[in-house]
Amino acid sequence: MKQNYDIATTSSTVFPSLLDRTVLVTGGANGIGASIVEAFALQGSRVGFLDLDREAASFLCDKFNAVRHKPTFEYCDIRDVDKLKKAIKDIGCRIGAVDILINNAANDERFRLDEITPGQWDDLQSSNLRHIVFASQAVQTDMAKKGKGSIINFSSPTFRRRTAKTGAYATAKAGIEGLSRIMSREMGEKGIRVNTIMPGWTMTERQRNLWLTPEAEELLLETQCLKTHVMPDDIAKMVLFLSSDDARVITAQTFIVDAGLV
């Protein structure tokens, strides 16, 4: 059954603790990231985001002239650690010290393991895994001073489903789940919570354009327990909850939002 992909629902839940909180989202101009930026903006948070897509970022910011705090964009290639740290510092000067970090930026480019080059492998680790370590490193001092903070890292069920041509991407995403658990231990004594979200096949524009064939869609809905599509807004709602004080004792956990795919 063909679904309507363009249904966008705004969370009806208001989290008072998110009002005026400072949020940083990596990869926030498109797809799931853009939905996360929107969700925080509508909660009255001070939200900044990093991305390479200036045009999409400008369009997203211009959508929210009437909110309490208009989203703030900083151009950044998160693969360059020095530039990443500078961008985080610069955006902090504009919106304040980060309370909530959403490590969402990713690249799901696909290569067979017998064809991938060392450069392609390293680039996918930098795009998906390495930046999480150094973005988190850049914000934890300010979080520790406040005695609390929330970091949410994005993984993927790709490695659990043994998806072909995703060896480099899946390796990084599997590593994120383990990294998050170690981060939760090391940062927990500072009051910082670290959790992982593992979205299912989420109907972003990129996914529809690149991978979602009629055959793939039919197989997806046949495999999922719930016969509906996971939308970016579904992921954003989980992010809001885990970022809020309602989740104050939740850490070191992985939350799968996939309509029962894995």
TITITI-94279 format. One line per field, with one value per residue: residue number from 1; x negated, y negated, z of N, C-alpha, C in turn. Coordinates in steps of 0.02 Angstrom, whole numbers, plus 50000, padded with zeros to 5 digits. Layout:
BEGIN
pos NUM / ...
n_c1 X / ...
n_c2 Y / ...
n_c3 Z / ...
ca_c1 X / ...
ca_c2 Y / ...
ca_c3 Z / ...
c_c1 X / ...
c_c2 Y / ...
c_c3 Z / ...
This chain:
BEGIN
pos 1 / 2 / 3 / 4 / 5 / 6 / 7 / 8 / 9 / 10 / 11 / 12 / 13 / 14 / 15 / 16 / 17 / 18 / 19 / 20 / 21 / 22 / 23 / 24 / 25 / 26 / 27 / 28 / 29 / 30 / 31 / 32 / 33 / 34 / 35 / 36 / 37 / 38 / 39 / 40 / 41 / 42 / 43 / 44 / 45 / 46 / 47 / 48 / 49 / 50 / 51 / 52 / 53 / 54 / 55 / 56 / 57 / 58 / 59 / 60 / 61 / 62 / 63 / 64 / 65 / 66 / 67 / 68 / 69 / 70 / 71 / 72 / 73 / 74 / 75 / 76 / 77 / 78 / 79 / 80 / 81 / 82 / 83 / 84 / 85 / 86 / 87 / 88 / 89 / 90 / 91 / 92 / 93 / 94 / 95 / 96 / 97 / 98 / 99 / 100 / 101 / 102 / 103 / 104 / 105 / 106 / 107 / 108 / 109 / 110 / 111 / 112 / 113 / 114 / 115 / 116 / 117 / 118 / 119 / 120 / 121 / 122 / 123 / 124 / 125 / 126 / 127 / 128 / 129 / 130 / 131 / 132 / 133 / 134 / 135 / 136 / 137 / 138 / 139 / 140 / 141 / 142 / 143 / 144 / 145 / 146 / 147 / 148 / 149 / 150 / 151 / 152 / 153 / 154 / 155 / 156 / 157 / 158 / 159 / 160 / 161 / 162 / 163 / 164 / 165 / 166 / 167 / 168 / 169 / 170 / 171 / 172 / 173 / 174 / 175 / 176 / 177 / 178 / 179 / 180 / 181 / 182 / 183 / 184 / 185 / 186 / 187 / 188 / 189 / 190 / 191 / 192 / 193 / 194 / 195 / 196 / 197 / 198 / 199 / 200 / 201 / 202 / 203 / 204 / 205 / 206 / 207 / 208 / 209 / 210 / 211 / 212 / 213 / 214 / 215 / 216 / 217 / 218 / 219 / 220 / 221 / 222 / 223 / 224 / 225 / 226 / 227 / 228 / 229 / 230 / 231 / 232 / 233 / 234 / 235 / 236 / 237 / 238 / 239 / 240 / 241 / 242 / 243 / 244 / 245 / 246 / 247 / 248 / 249 / 250 / 251 / 252 / 253 / 254 / 255 / 256 / 257 / 258 / 259 / 260 / 261 / 262
n_c1 49958 / 49967 / 49897 / 49929 / 49800 / 49780 / 49838 / 49824 / 49808 / 49825 / 49755 / 49866 / 49835 / 49772 / 49619 / 49574 / 49446 / 49363 / 49374 / 49288 / 49169 / 49005 / 48963 / 48870 / 48860 / 48789 / 48773 / 48896 / 48977 / 49056 / 49173 / 49186 / 49115 / 49157 / 49290 / 49270 / 49210 / 49319 / 49413 / 49356 / 49350 / 49485 / 49513 / 49463 / 49328 / 49154 / 49081 / 48947 / 48864 / 48755 / 48693 / 48661 / 48738 / 48782 / 48890 / 49007 / 49000 / 49020 / 49150 / 49217 / 49195 / 49263 / 49394 / 49434 / 49465 / 49554 / 49540 / 49486 / 49345 / 49250 / 49181 / 49003 / 48871 / 48717 / 48590 / 48503 / 48383 / 48390 / 48296 / 48172 / 48083 / 48027 / 48095 / 48223 / 48221 / 48198 / 48314 / 48411 / 48372 / 48391 / 48529 / 48575 / 48540 / 48638 / 48764 / 48752 / 48682 / 48680 / 48814 / 48874 / 48827 / 48843 / 48787 / 48802 / 48758 / 48714 / 48660 / 48717 / 48660 / 48630 / 48531 / 48459 / 48370 / 48263 / 48223 / 48205 / 48101 / 47954 / 47960 / 48098 / 48152 / 48096 / 48150 / 48286 / 48284 / 48244 / 48351 / 48458 / 48426 / 48305 / 48321 / 48414 / 48347 / 48263 / 48347 / 48423 / 48324 / 48295 / 48403 / 48421 / 48357 / 48425 / 48551 / 48520 / 48489 / 48615 / 48669 / 48751 / 48813 / 48858 / 48821 / 48851 / 48826 / 48826 / 48860 / 48881 / 48989 / 48931 / 48817 / 48868 / 48955 / 48882 / 48857 / 48813 / 48668 / 48644 / 48537 / 48432 / 48506 / 48596 / 48506 / 48459 / 48579 / 48614 / 48509 / 48540 / 48642 / 48574 / 48478 / 48559 / 48600 / 48481 / 48452 / 48559 / 48525 / 48402 / 48439 / 48546 / 48520 / 48508 / 48633 / 48686 / 48789 / 48792 / 48858 / 48916 / 48995 / 49078 / 49134 / 49261 / 49292 / 49307 / 49415 / 49346 / 49309 / 49191 / 49180 / 49294 / 49264 / 49145 / 49142 / 49268 / 49356 / 49504 / 49508 / 49424 / 49494 / 49611 / 49558 / 49507 / 49623 / 49683 / 49594 / 49585 / 49663 / 49765 / 49869 / 49830 / 49747 / 49592 / 49566 / 49468 / 49510 / 49555 / 49437 / 49384 / 49470 / 49435 / 49307 / 49333 / 49393 / 49289 / 49196 / 49251 / 49290 / 49377 / 49323 / 49221 / 49149 / 49113 / 48993 / 48853 / 48921 / 48999 / 49113 / 49231 / 49315 / 49418 / 49533 / 49541 / 49444 / 49321
n_c2 50060 / 49893 / 49754 / 49591 / 49486 / 49358 / 49312 / 49213 / 49199 / 49100 / 49110 / 49132 / 49128 / 49032 / 48989 / 48920 / 48903 / 48886 / 48759 / 48617 / 48687 / 48725 / 48792 / 48897 / 48958 / 49073 / 49085 / 49024 / 48968 / 49037 / 49175 / 49292 / 49216 / 49083 / 49092 / 49112 / 48990 / 48905 / 48956 / 48926 / 48786 / 48755 / 48788 / 48683 / 48678 / 48627 / 48653 / 48711 / 48758 / 48863 / 48880 / 48924 / 48879 / 48735 / 48671 / 48748 / 48734 / 48596 / 48584 / 48661 / 48589 / 48471 / 48510 / 48492 / 48365 / 48320 / 48386 / 48411 / 48412 / 48390 / 48514 / 48545 / 48548 / 48626 / 48642 / 48791 / 48919 / 49068 / 49166 / 49114 / 49091 / 48981 / 48873 / 48909 / 48897 / 48760 / 48709 / 48751 / 48678 / 48548 / 48546 / 48563 / 48441 / 48364 / 48416 / 48466 / 48573 / 48747 / 48851 / 48966 / 49089 / 49149 / 49274 / 49297 / 49293 / 49377 / 49494 / 49597 / 49661 / 49791 / 49938 / 50086 / 50206 / 50268 / 50176 / 50050 / 49909 / 49864 / 49726 / 49696 / 49776 / 49717 / 49589 / 49613 / 49657 / 49540 / 49457 / 49516 / 49568 / 49519 / 49380 / 49373 / 49401 / 49289 / 49177 / 49199 / 49192 / 49057 / 48993 / 49040 / 48983 / 48863 / 48917 / 48994 / 48896 / 48847 / 48956 / 49044 / 49116 / 49167 / 49286 / 49350 / 49480 / 49536 / 49691 / 49835 / 49963 / 50034 / 50118 / 50223 / 50279 / 50328 / 50264 / 50256 / 50182 / 50084 / 50087 / 50001 / 49891 / 49958 / 50013 / 49898 / 49853 / 49958 / 49948 / 49828 / 49857 / 49932 / 49836 / 49737 / 49797 / 49806 / 49670 / 49630 / 49685 / 49621 / 49486 / 49479 / 49454 / 49320 / 49276 / 49286 / 49353 / 49487 / 49553 / 49665 / 49657 / 49758 / 49748 / 49818 / 49860 / 49711 / 49594 / 49485 / 49353 / 49383 / 49523 / 49566 / 49525 / 49592 / 49729 / 49791 / 49894 / 49956 / 50094 / 50107 / 50034 / 50110 / 50227 / 50174 / 50132 / 50254 / 50318 / 50240 / 50228 / 50135 / 50066 / 49944 / 49791 / 49736 / 49573 / 49420 / 49335 / 49423 / 49471 / 49354 / 49328 / 49425 / 49381 / 49257 / 49298 / 49375 / 49275 / 49193 / 49146 / 49240 / 49360 / 49380 / 49479 / 49569 / 49649 / 49713 / 49796 / 49874 / 49826 / 49888 / 49835 / 49884 / 49940 / 50075 / 50144 / 50211
n_c3 50000 / 49952 / 50035 / 50105 / 50102 / 50143 / 50257 / 50394 / 50560 / 50704 / 50864 / 50998 / 51126 / 51256 / 51325 / 51467 / 51520 / 51413 / 51368 / 51322 / 51330 / 51268 / 51116 / 51009 / 50847 / 50740 / 50563 / 50525 / 50424 / 50334 / 50307 / 50441 / 50533 / 50507 / 50548 / 50683 / 50721 / 50694 / 50786 / 50911 / 50901 / 50903 / 51032 / 51100 / 51121 / 51115 / 50972 / 50878 / 50726 / 50628 / 50463 / 50288 / 50187 / 50132 / 50069 / 50100 / 50237 / 50255 / 50208 / 50303 / 50423 / 50393 / 50402 / 50530 / 50592 / 50684 / 50803 / 50976 / 50985 / 50848 / 50741 / 50727 / 50612 / 50568 / 50453 / 50419 / 50395 / 50461 / 50460 / 50473 / 50610 / 50680 / 50621 / 50656 / 50797 / 50807 / 50746 / 50838 / 50949 / 50898 / 50872 / 50999 / 51055 / 51000 / 51037 / 51164 / 51294 / 51261 / 51305 / 51262 / 51151 / 50990 / 50899 / 50746 / 50613 / 50461 / 50334 / 50214 / 50104 / 49986 / 49967 / 49900 / 49997 / 49934 / 49844 / 49898 / 49933 / 50031 / 50059 / 50042 / 50143 / 50259 / 50250 / 50271 / 50402 / 50464 / 50432 / 50496 / 50624 / 50694 / 50717 / 50819 / 50938 / 50951 / 50943 / 51057 / 51152 / 51142 / 51201 / 51329 / 51441 / 51473 / 51499 / 51611 / 51704 / 51730 / 51787 / 51724 / 51571 / 51404 / 51284 / 51126 / 51019 / 50851 / 50785 / 50679 / 50615 / 50515 / 50522 / 50596 / 50511 / 50409 / 50286 / 50118 / 50041 / 50134 / 50220 / 50272 / 50321 / 50407 / 50499 / 50564 / 50620 / 50704 / 50792 / 50854 / 50944 / 51042 / 51079 / 51137 / 51255 / 51328 / 51337 / 51416 / 51539 / 51570 / 51568 / 51652 / 51788 / 51787 / 51773 / 51648 / 51527 / 51410 / 51266 / 51137 / 50980 / 50865 / 50715 / 50609 / 50436 / 50375 / 50303 / 50224 / 50106 / 50038 / 50055 / 49987 / 49859 / 49826 / 49867 / 49887 / 49802 / 49716 / 49741 / 49851 / 49944 / 49959 / 50015 / 50133 / 50206 / 50219 / 50302 / 50419 / 50581 / 50605 / 50485 / 50418 / 50371 / 50440 / 50490 / 50480 / 50584 / 50680 / 50735 / 50786 / 50892 / 50987 / 51014 / 51077 / 51198 / 51260 / 51277 / 51370 / 51543 / 51588 / 51559 / 51650 / 51719 / 51626 / 51537 / 51441 / 51354 / 51210 / 51091 / 50985 / 50845 / 50738 / 50685 / 50709 / 50632 / 50653
ca_c1 50000 / 49927 / 49909 / 49917 / 49738 / 49774 / 49872 / 49777 / 49846 / 49788 / 49767 / 49914 / 49807 / 49728 / 49573 / 49555 / 49374 / 49327 / 49380 / 49225 / 49110 / 48963 / 48958 / 48829 / 48875 / 48746 / 48811 / 48964 / 49010 / 49100 / 49193 / 49200 / 49085 / 49201 / 49348 / 49248 / 49204 / 49387 / 49446 / 49329 / 49371 / 49555 / 49514 / 49436 / 49257 / 49104 / 49053 / 48899 / 48848 / 48699 / 48707 / 48627 / 48788 / 48800 / 48956 / 49058 / 48997 / 49051 / 49222 / 49243 / 49195 / 49313 / 49460 / 49449 / 49458 / 49602 / 49529 / 49452 / 49275 / 49239 / 49122 / 48939 / 48833 / 48645 / 48563 / 48449 / 48369 / 48376 / 48239 / 48112 / 48092 / 48012 / 48150 / 48281 / 48214 / 48206 / 48385 / 48447 / 48355 / 48423 / 48602 / 48585 / 48537 / 48699 / 48826 / 48738 / 48651 / 48725 / 48845 / 48896 / 48791 / 48872 / 48739 / 48844 / 48727 / 48696 / 48654 / 48731 / 48636 / 48625 / 48476 / 48444 / 48307 / 48209 / 48209 / 48193 / 48031 / 47938 / 47985 / 48170 / 48164 / 48078 / 48197 / 48349 / 48275 / 48243 / 48418 / 48509 / 48406 / 48253 / 48344 / 48452 / 48299 / 48234 / 48401 / 48440 / 48267 / 48297 / 48459 / 48430 / 48333 / 48480 / 48603 / 48496 / 48495 / 48686 / 48687 / 48796 / 48813 / 48883 / 48792 / 48886 / 48789 / 48868 / 48835 / 48923 / 48997 / 48902 / 48772 / 48907 / 48993 / 48834 / 48871 / 48755 / 48636 / 48642 / 48487 / 48399 / 48558 / 48621 / 48454 / 48461 / 48642 / 48609 / 48462 / 48573 / 48679 / 48525 / 48449 / 48607 / 48600 / 48420 / 48461 / 48606 / 48489 / 48351 / 48469 / 48600 / 48500 / 48515 / 48704 / 48703 / 48822 / 48776 / 48900 / 48913 / 49057 / 49068 / 49194 / 49273 / 49288 / 49345 / 49432 / 49320 / 49305 / 49133 / 49196 / 49343 / 49233 / 49088 / 49146 / 49335 / 49390 / 49568 / 49495 / 49396 / 49548 / 49654 / 49523 / 49502 / 49686 / 49695 / 49549 / 49602 / 49723 / 49815 / 49871 / 49830 / 49679 / 49560 / 49554 / 49419 / 49541 / 49558 / 49372 / 49376 / 49508 / 49394 / 49252 / 49358 / 49402 / 49224 / 49161 / 49286 / 49280 / 49420 / 49280 / 49161 / 49110 / 49104 / 48928 / 48820 / 48972 / 49011 / 49185 / 49244 / 49377 / 49415 / 49596 / 49532 / 49406 / 49269
ca_c2 50000 / 49832 / 49708 / 49520 / 49471 / 49287 / 49295 / 49188 / 49182 / 49066 / 49141 / 49097 / 49129 / 48976 / 49005 / 48856 / 48899 / 48870 / 48687 / 48578 / 48729 / 48717 / 48856 / 48900 / 49016 / 49080 / 49109 / 49003 / 48931 / 49080 / 49240 / 49299 / 49159 / 49024 / 49104 / 49101 / 48917 / 48878 / 48977 / 48886 / 48717 / 48749 / 48794 / 48622 / 48687 / 48593 / 48708 / 48698 / 48819 / 48864 / 48916 / 48901 / 48856 / 48666 / 48654 / 48781 / 48705 / 48530 / 48595 / 48685 / 48534 / 48422 / 48536 / 48484 / 48295 / 48304 / 48426 / 48375 / 48405 / 48413 / 48558 / 48516 / 48594 / 48617 / 48686 / 48831 / 48987 / 49101 / 49212 / 49076 / 49084 / 48913 / 48830 / 48929 / 48866 / 48688 / 48696 / 48759 / 48620 / 48489 / 48548 / 48552 / 48369 / 48333 / 48439 / 48487 / 48638 / 48801 / 48895 / 49027 / 49101 / 49202 / 49295 / 49326 / 49291 / 49443 / 49505 / 49668 / 49682 / 49864 / 49969 / 50155 / 50213 / 50289 / 50121 / 49987 / 49888 / 49839 / 49657 / 49698 / 49803 / 49667 / 49534 / 49632 / 49657 / 49469 / 49429 / 49549 / 49588 / 49480 / 49314 / 49379 / 49397 / 49222 / 49131 / 49210 / 49165 / 48984 / 48965 / 49071 / 48940 / 48818 / 48958 / 49014 / 48837 / 48842 / 49016 / 49086 / 49108 / 49225 / 49299 / 49403 / 49502 / 49573 / 49753 / 49860 / 50036 / 50064 / 50174 / 50279 / 50308 / 50356 / 50232 / 50258 / 50120 / 50034 / 50110 / 49945 / 49854 / 50000 / 50018 / 49836 / 49849 / 50006 / 49919 / 49774 / 49886 / 49947 / 49773 / 49703 / 49829 / 49784 / 49599 / 49624 / 49701 / 49570 / 49421 / 49482 / 49424 / 49248 / 49262 / 49286 / 49414 / 49504 / 49605 / 49678 / 49670 / 49798 / 49741 / 49864 / 49829 / 49650 / 49569 / 49419 / 49342 / 49420 / 49594 / 49577 / 49513 / 49636 / 49800 / 49819 / 49918 / 49988 / 50160 / 50099 / 50011 / 50167 / 50271 / 50139 / 50135 / 50324 / 50337 / 50203 / 50248 / 50084 / 50055 / 49872 / 49767 / 49694 / 49506 / 49382 / 49308 / 49477 / 49473 / 49292 / 49333 / 49462 / 49336 / 49209 / 49331 / 49393 / 49213 / 49157 / 49169 / 49298 / 49419 / 49361 / 49537 / 49615 / 49642 / 49775 / 49838 / 49868 / 49825 / 49904 / 49805 / 49913 / 49974 / 50148 / 50170 / 50259
ca_c3 50000 / 49947 / 50089 / 50095 / 50136 / 50158 / 50319 / 50444 / 50620 / 50757 / 50929 / 51040 / 51194 / 51274 / 51379 / 51497 / 51533 / 51351 / 51355 / 51327 / 51330 / 51210 / 51082 / 50949 / 50805 / 50681 / 50506 / 50540 / 50370 / 50294 / 50333 / 50512 / 50567 / 50500 / 50591 / 50752 / 50729 / 50697 / 50848 / 50967 / 50892 / 50924 / 51105 / 51128 / 51135 / 51074 / 50934 / 50825 / 50690 / 50582 / 50401 / 50229 / 50138 / 50150 / 50042 / 50141 / 50304 / 50253 / 50201 / 50367 / 50472 / 50375 / 50419 / 50601 / 50613 / 50737 / 50864 / 51031 / 50966 / 50779 / 50736 / 50706 / 50569 / 50558 / 50402 / 50446 / 50373 / 50525 / 50452 / 50493 / 50682 / 50700 / 50600 / 50697 / 50863 / 50799 / 50733 / 50901 / 50990 / 50868 / 50881 / 51070 / 51068 / 50974 / 51071 / 51233 / 51305 / 51240 / 51355 / 51229 / 51088 / 50949 / 50848 / 50694 / 50547 / 50436 / 50262 / 50203 / 50039 / 49987 / 49930 / 49916 / 50033 / 49889 / 49799 / 49933 / 49939 / 50099 / 50066 / 50051 / 50209 / 50310 / 50245 / 50301 / 50475 / 50485 / 50422 / 50537 / 50692 / 50728 / 50738 / 50881 / 50993 / 50960 / 50959 / 51127 / 51190 / 51140 / 51241 / 51395 / 51495 / 51493 / 51529 / 51677 / 51748 / 51750 / 51823 / 51685 / 51498 / 51368 / 51218 / 51090 / 50961 / 50804 / 50756 / 50625 / 50618 / 50455 / 50538 / 50622 / 50456 / 50362 / 50222 / 50073 / 50018 / 50187 / 50268 / 50307 / 50357 / 50461 / 50550 / 50603 / 50658 / 50759 / 50840 / 50892 / 51001 / 51093 / 51102 / 51180 / 51322 / 51362 / 51352 / 51472 / 51600 / 51584 / 51578 / 51700 / 51851 / 51779 / 51765 / 51576 / 51502 / 51340 / 51239 / 51065 / 50943 / 50805 / 50674 / 50555 / 50370 / 50384 / 50236 / 50206 / 50034 / 50013 / 50052 / 49934 / 49794 / 49812 / 49883 / 49895 / 49743 / 49734 / 49768 / 49918 / 49988 / 49972 / 50061 / 50197 / 50241 / 50234 / 50356 / 50480 / 50618 / 50592 / 50412 / 50405 / 50363 / 50491 / 50464 / 50520 / 50644 / 50730 / 50767 / 50824 / 50955 / 51034 / 51033 / 51126 / 51263 / 51289 / 51293 / 51423 / 51612 / 51599 / 51550 / 51687 / 51742 / 51570 / 51505 / 51420 / 51322 / 51139 / 51076 / 50914 / 50822 / 50671 / 50668 / 50715 / 50575 / 50675
c_c1 49956 / 49947 / 49900 / 49856 / 49738 / 49814 / 49820 / 49817 / 49801 / 49805 / 49815 / 49889 / 49760 / 49685 / 49548 / 49480 / 49333 / 49331 / 49314 / 49163 / 49071 / 48947 / 48914 / 48844 / 48824 / 48786 / 48884 / 49003 / 49062 / 49122 / 49210 / 49174 / 49129 / 49263 / 49331 / 49241 / 49273 / 49420 / 49421 / 49349 / 49442 / 49563 / 49488 / 49363 / 49215 / 49067 / 49006 / 48884 / 48791 / 48717 / 48663 / 48674 / 48814 / 48872 / 49012 / 49059 / 49031 / 49127 / 49253 / 49247 / 49250 / 49384 / 49482 / 49437 / 49503 / 49591 / 49490 / 49379 / 49267 / 49177 / 49061 / 48899 / 48760 / 48621 / 48505 / 48444 / 48346 / 48319 / 48173 / 48120 / 48079 / 48068 / 48214 / 48278 / 48224 / 48279 / 48426 / 48434 / 48391 / 48498 / 48620 / 48583 / 48601 / 48761 / 48814 / 48707 / 48702 / 48748 / 48859 / 48860 / 48823 / 48822 / 48775 / 48809 / 48702 / 48690 / 48663 / 48712 / 48618 / 48569 / 48473 / 48376 / 48249 / 48190 / 48190 / 48119 / 48017 / 47964 / 48060 / 48188 / 48152 / 48128 / 48263 / 48343 / 48275 / 48313 / 48469 / 48490 / 48360 / 48278 / 48383 / 48406 / 48279 / 48287 / 48420 / 48385 / 48272 / 48351 / 48459 / 48406 / 48388 / 48536 / 48583 / 48502 / 48567 / 48709 / 48737 / 48790 / 48839 / 48849 / 48828 / 48848 / 48833 / 48831 / 48881 / 48931 / 48966 / 48859 / 48810 / 48944 / 48948 / 48844 / 48808 / 48732 / 48632 / 48588 / 48455 / 48448 / 48582 / 48570 / 48454 / 48522 / 48644 / 48563 / 48493 / 48610 / 48631 / 48494 / 48495 / 48607 / 48538 / 48425 / 48506 / 48572 / 48441 / 48382 / 48523 / 48583 / 48503 / 48588 / 48727 / 48731 / 48804 / 48819 / 48892 / 48983 / 49040 / 49132 / 49200 / 49265 / 49335 / 49354 / 49412 / 49319 / 49247 / 49148 / 49245 / 49310 / 49181 / 49103 / 49215 / 49367 / 49458 / 49558 / 49468 / 49450 / 49595 / 49623 / 49518 / 49566 / 49705 / 49655 / 49566 / 49663 / 49781 / 49813 / 49879 / 49758 / 49656 / 49543 / 49502 / 49448 / 49547 / 49492 / 49362 / 49413 / 49469 / 49335 / 49274 / 49364 / 49335 / 49183 / 49190 / 49270 / 49326 / 49379 / 49217 / 49119 / 49101 / 49037 / 48902 / 48868 / 48975 / 49086 / 49196 / 49313 / 49386 / 49478 / 49589 / 49495 / 49354 / 49291
c_c2 49938 / 49783 / 49636 / 49500 / 49401 / 49265 / 49274 / 49166 / 49149 / 49098 / 49099 / 49093 / 49069 / 48997 / 48940 / 48849 / 48881 / 48795 / 48652 / 48621 / 48719 / 48785 / 48849 / 48964 / 49018 / 49110 / 49089 / 48971 / 48971 / 49141 / 49241 / 49239 / 49097 / 49032 / 49093 / 49027 / 48886 / 48894 / 48937 / 48813 / 48706 / 48760 / 48731 / 48628 / 48640 / 48647 / 48682 / 48763 / 48809 / 48903 / 48888 / 48869 / 48787 / 48649 / 48684 / 48751 / 48637 / 48537 / 48616 / 48629 / 48484 / 48445 / 48514 / 48413 / 48280 / 48344 / 48385 / 48362 / 48433 / 48457 / 48523 / 48568 / 48575 / 48667 / 48725 / 48899 / 49026 / 49152 / 49180 / 49058 / 49013 / 48865 / 48846 / 48895 / 48791 / 48670 / 48702 / 48700 / 48557 / 48488 / 48540 / 48479 / 48334 / 48353 / 48462 / 48556 / 48694 / 48843 / 48965 / 49033 / 49160 / 49218 / 49334 / 49333 / 49360 / 49442 / 49579 / 49691 / 49756 / 49889 / 50043 / 50160 / 50234 / 50234 / 50056 / 49973 / 49866 / 49768 / 49655 / 49725 / 49750 / 49608 / 49551 / 49639 / 49586 / 49438 / 49455 / 49560 / 49538 / 49414 / 49316 / 49371 / 49324 / 49167 / 49137 / 49183 / 49089 / 48954 / 48989 / 49027 / 48894 / 48857 / 48976 / 48957 / 48829 / 48903 / 49059 / 49070 / 49171 / 49228 / 49358 / 49418 / 49545 / 49633 / 49772 / 49936 / 50072 / 50124 / 50234 / 50315 / 50336 / 50328 / 50230 / 50188 / 50066 / 50050 / 50053 / 49906 / 49894 / 50009 / 49957 / 49834 / 49900 / 49980 / 49865 / 49801 / 49903 / 49885 / 49738 / 49732 / 49810 / 49711 / 49590 / 49638 / 49644 / 49502 / 49420 / 49449 / 49348 / 49227 / 49262 / 49354 / 49425 / 49563 / 49610 / 49686 / 49706 / 49795 / 49799 / 49829 / 49769 / 49615 / 49496 / 49413 / 49382 / 49494 / 49610 / 49572 / 49566 / 49710 / 49831 / 49834 / 49947 / 50057 / 50156 / 50076 / 50068 / 50214 / 50240 / 50146 / 50206 / 50345 / 50303 / 50232 / 50200 / 50065 / 49981 / 49850 / 49727 / 49627 / 49470 / 49356 / 49360 / 49481 / 49412 / 49295 / 49372 / 49420 / 49286 / 49240 / 49345 / 49331 / 49178 / 49185 / 49227 / 49363 / 49414 / 49420 / 49589 / 49600 / 49711 / 49823 / 49825 / 49874 / 49834 / 49877 / 49826 / 49950 / 50051 / 50179 / 50222 / 50296
c_c3 50000 / 50002 / 50067 / 50136 / 50166 / 50219 / 50370 / 50505 / 50670 / 50824 / 50970 / 51112 / 51204 / 51333 / 51409 / 51507 / 51472 / 51334 / 51370 / 51334 / 51265 / 51180 / 51020 / 50912 / 50748 / 50624 / 50511 / 50484 / 50332 / 50333 / 50407 / 50551 / 50565 / 50543 / 50664 / 50766 / 50737 / 50764 / 50908 / 50961 / 50916 / 50999 / 51139 / 51148 / 51091 / 51036 / 50879 / 50789 / 50641 / 50520 / 50345 / 50178 / 50158 / 50128 / 50084 / 50211 / 50307 / 50249 / 50268 / 50419 / 50457 / 50390 / 50488 / 50626 / 50674 / 50801 / 50915 / 51015 / 50895 / 50776 / 50707 / 50669 / 50567 / 50506 / 50430 / 50411 / 50435 / 50520 / 50473 / 50567 / 50706 / 50682 / 50639 / 50765 / 50860 / 50787 / 50796 / 50947 / 50965 / 50880 / 50955 / 51089 / 51047 / 51014 / 51142 / 51236 / 51294 / 51300 / 51327 / 51162 / 51052 / 50893 / 50794 / 50627 / 50526 / 50360 / 50249 / 50133 / 50041 / 49942 / 49949 / 49950 / 49989 / 49839 / 49834 / 49939 / 50011 / 50110 / 50078 / 50120 / 50263 / 50309 / 50278 / 50377 / 50502 / 50482 / 50472 / 50610 / 50727 / 50755 / 50804 / 50942 / 51005 / 50969 / 51033 / 51173 / 51196 / 51185 / 51313 / 51452 / 51520 / 51525 / 51601 / 51727 / 51773 / 51789 / 51787 / 51611 / 51467 / 51299 / 51188 / 51027 / 50916 / 50775 / 50698 / 50633 / 50558 / 50471 / 50565 / 50566 / 50400 / 50291 / 50179 / 50055 / 50072 / 50239 / 50307 / 50349 / 50417 / 50517 / 50595 / 50648 / 50715 / 50813 / 50883 / 50952 / 51058 / 51123 / 51151 / 51250 / 51362 / 51382 / 51413 / 51539 / 51618 / 51599 / 51631 / 51767 / 51848 / 51770 / 51694 / 51557 / 51429 / 51318 / 51163 / 51037 / 50879 / 50763 / 50624 / 50488 / 50368 / 50317 / 50226 / 50130 / 50003 / 50005 / 49996 / 49865 / 49776 / 49817 / 49881 / 49827 / 49763 / 49765 / 49839 / 49967 / 50007 / 50023 / 50130 / 50237 / 50259 / 50295 / 50422 / 50514 / 50606 / 50518 / 50396 / 50399 / 50424 / 50459 / 50507 / 50585 / 50699 / 50769 / 50811 / 50891 / 51008 / 51059 / 51086 / 51195 / 51297 / 51309 / 51353 / 51492 / 51629 / 51594 / 51593 / 51713 / 51687 / 51536 / 51487 / 51383 / 51246 / 51126 / 51001 / 50896 / 50749 / 50649 / 50670 / 50657 / 50596 / 50738
